[in-house]
Amino acid sequence: MENNTDRYLEIGPGPQAISGFESVNIVDDGFSHVANAMNELSFSDDTFSIVYASHMLEHVPWTHTILALK
């Protein structure tokens, strides 16, 4: 298994990503990765040692919360 202890991912960073984190945003505005986090992301398991998603769930309909967390 590849050692990914130095890779961190922030999902839905808002206007500015956390320093040292790669970011996934639905809008292509200079972020590391552009994707809709409601769909399965194209990363392999264990790609990141930390996944942070503090500003994502408020944009997800409550009926899709479990799906988004998976």
Backbone hydrogen bonds, N-H to C=O, Kabsch-Sander energy under -0.5 kcal/mol:
donor,donor_aa,acceptor,acceptor_aa,energy
4,N,2,E,-0.8
7,R,4,N,-2.0
8,Y,6,D,-0.5
9,L,50,I,-2.6
10,E,22,E,-2.6
11,I,52,Y,-3.1
12,G,10,E,-0.6
12,G,24,V,-3.2
16,Q,13,P,-0.8
21,F,18,I,-2.0
22,E,8,Y,-3.1
24,V,10,E,-2.5
25,N,33,H,-2.1
29,D,27,V,-1.5
33,H,23,S,-2.4
35,A,25,N,-1.6
35,A,33,H,-0.6
37,A,35,A,-0.7
39,N,36,N,-2.3
47,T,44,S,-1.4
49,S,4,N,-0.7
49,S,7,R,-2.3
50,I,7,R,-0.9
52,Y,9,L,-3.1
56,M,53,A,-0.9
57,L,53,A,-0.6
59,H,56,M,-2.2
60,V,57,L,-1.6
64,H,61,P,-2.8
65,T,62,W,-1.2
68,A,64,H,-2.5
69,L,65,T,-2.1
70,K,66,I,-1.5
